[in-house]
Amino acid sequence: MFISDTHLPQCLPAETYRDPEWYQREIEKILLPSWQLIATTHEFKKEGSFVTRELFGRPLLLRQEEGAIHGFVNVCAHRFSRVELRTCGHSDVIRCPYHGWEYDGVTGDTQKIPDAPSFRPLKKGELGMQVVRVETCGSLVFVCLQEGGTSLREYLGDVWDLLETRTGRPSAMVAHTVDQSVCNWKIALENTLESYHVGLVHKKYLGDSPEEVDCAHVMQPGWTYFEGPGNESKLFQIVQKFLLARIGKETDVRYSHTYVYPTLTFGRVDGVTIFWVYIPIALDRVELRTIAFCHQADTGWRRFWNFGLRLLAKGEAVFWRKVVNQDMALLPDIYRGAKSPTLPSKGLISRREERIPHFQKWILQQMGENPQPTGESAPSDSVCNT
Ligand code: FES
């Protein structure tokens, strides 16, 4: 059942989706202070394994050394070249390709400077790569670009245990893809928060929008949750249930979707957990990182069932990629409409879309703005004010 009795207001003014200054403030106030799911421990197989990423315009290097993953801004302290040019791989040492400065893999301090006397006077450890906070939960690697602030455990709060259980060993990662769309990041995320469009956009894969009696919404400070009907395929469910039972796990018969503000969403169904992380890379461009995990067994003969579980989970991940691709194809046109200098109304949200005003109110609060509804027809005791 839905929580609200009435329709709800559009809380975010249209300018917040298209104004470059607002976007810069979002980076400072919302995105830099929060944790971003950016990689998995599966990508760090041994000492020296690394990946490079870009987050809010900052090039990053994540690299394993002394058994832990360390994060740096991937920029040389000498004359600002990118230090690691590859997207992933292995390196014995962090060395800039321009003049050969080398950096400590834990502290980021300069370790070796060719022709060092010509830089006199320079104290040891005075220059280095900028360190970035990295923490893990299960197999998930998170980065926070702001010093201090909350720990990852504090940030994830109630969902920490769930994510640790679903992605820690002996789970398996069965998919990891990256896509982009021309769209403001908030529009992409709002699309994930409602089942209103399902019956039209996803009818081929998901059928009609679920009935209200089949839905449940939970809204808490910092996150919301949807639960609805699961996989329609009885055969798939039977096989999945059989395999999961062999390793002592239960099937998620119903589908659930959780959104931890501001960029982390994940769905659970049939023993598979799929993360959809929407990272803004410009005012009008968003990157979608999709990572899927499934349950596995790690002892004895039960490993026999792992292969079957991974196979089904890969099929589930492919299925959901098709569903999400339908959204990604639509997003540029939704955004193009929202960018119009004149709009036919201030927008209106249905009860089925009630997770959206909750998210919008959170955005306004983080930005230090008054979370009042913008819709003239909005009820005065709407979600924006709860
Ligand atoms: Fe890196 Fe010169 S820019 S060593």
Boltz pocket constraint, residues with backbone or C-beta under 6 A from the ligand:
constraints:
  - pocket:
      binder: B
      contacts: [[A, 76], [A, 77], [A, 78], [A, 79], [A, 80], [A, 81], [A, 96], [A, 97], [A, 98], [A, 99], [A, 100], [A, 101]]
      max_distance: 6.0
